[in-house]
């Protein structure tokens, strides 16, 4: 009769160990700024009522933590600007905030503001845009016509994007390649890793439990 008391315990350890080995957990690294370098780009005045940005591809999942906008001369922005990340397939808004001089942090020429909650972006194609509100012309400056563009690992630059109004820019109405830097973001890489240490410990406990159960069964017989 006693041997049956050990069966649920043994089964529990075995199930938990197998699940732990087969199912990965999510591990997050420290927040890193998007390493966007646009060498050779020249300053350009923003037109009013235009969304400026660029498309990109993510090879892995990330958590977007901050959105930002280029601050020429790092002397502050003239107006508030809506910065948005869209999904290129659905054109859905994935992350959005207003960037101004209040509550922002200047990093490598970009003025960032932290999102209230980090936003998970899965591998895929996206567009980031910053809206320059009317009515004033040349309220801010961005950079265009870069000779070379370098992004962070896992991020691929996919071209310039502009559109009239504050909405998803499907194309580039101003037709200026390697341009509109512009909006930017910070992110935390997300990677899946198995919790091998805990799983192996549970597996070892399961083996010990099975061994003891067999030993007790032999003594009882």
MOGI-V687680 format. One record per helix or strand of 2 or more residues. SS is the DSSP state (H for helix, E for strand). FROM is the first residue (numbers start at 1). LEN is the number of residues. If there is no record, write none. Layout:
ss=<SS;SS>
from=<FROM;FROM>
len=<LEN;LEN>
//
This chain:
ss=<H;E;E;E;E;E;E;H;E;E;E;E;E;E;E;E;E;H>
from=<3;25;32;37;42;50;62;72;81;93;105;110;124;141;148;155;183;196>
len=<20;4;2;3;4;9;9;3;7;7;3;12;9;4;3;10;11;25>
//
